[in-house]
Amino acid sequence: MKALIHLNNRKNTKQKIGKVEAMMSYFFKGIERINNIDWNLSGTVDEPSHMALIQEYIRRAAVLITLYDLETPYPFFKASHAIGFDSDLGLSEKCPELAGLKNTFMKGTCEAYLEWLNLQDTENDIALKFHDLYEPLILLIERGGTLRRRHGDIIAGGYAFPLANADYMSKQAPIDISEEGLKAWAN
């Protein structure tokens, strides 16, 4: 009987741990993803598909901004702050490479992404609805890309993209950022 109780307690403990891991899975998976980025590669690759990633992020950000009438810098911003959440997640301890990054775009994007994932773990409705907001930018960074801004244009992948207003961008069709979709930009 004691062995059966012990097994049931272990089973209950594992279920509780599993629920905690599932509850925090977005944030911890994001931490793992950021820690697996090859920072030596960052900013060294310039592919046409990088512009597709940037345009798709800008479209997603525009939809969020216009849908909730957010007052925030456009298009690069911390969405969690824009909807009223600010927390210290100790990111420099969890992602030590971020602390040393000189590129403010990459550092800010990774921080915004992790803060957004943390909101998803709290089951914030907006964060869950826009769960993949930062996916295009994280893919860009993982693929060694970066961007530049010059005279109101965003430059990446050999292309210049004039930054249109959020209302216009929110009405654009989504861009396929699957592996196949991004390969099509190479042709």
Buried (B, 14 or more C-beta within 10 A) or exposed (E): EEEEEEEEEEEEEEEEEEEEEEEBEBBBEBBEBBEEBEBEEBBEBBBBBBBBBBBBBBBBBBBBBBEBEBEBEBBBBBBBBBBEBEEEBEBEEBBEBBEEBEEEBBBBBBBBBBBBBBBBBBEBEBBEEBBEBBBBBBBBBBBBBBBEEEEEEBBBBEBBBEEBEBEEBBEBEEBEBEEEBBEEBEE
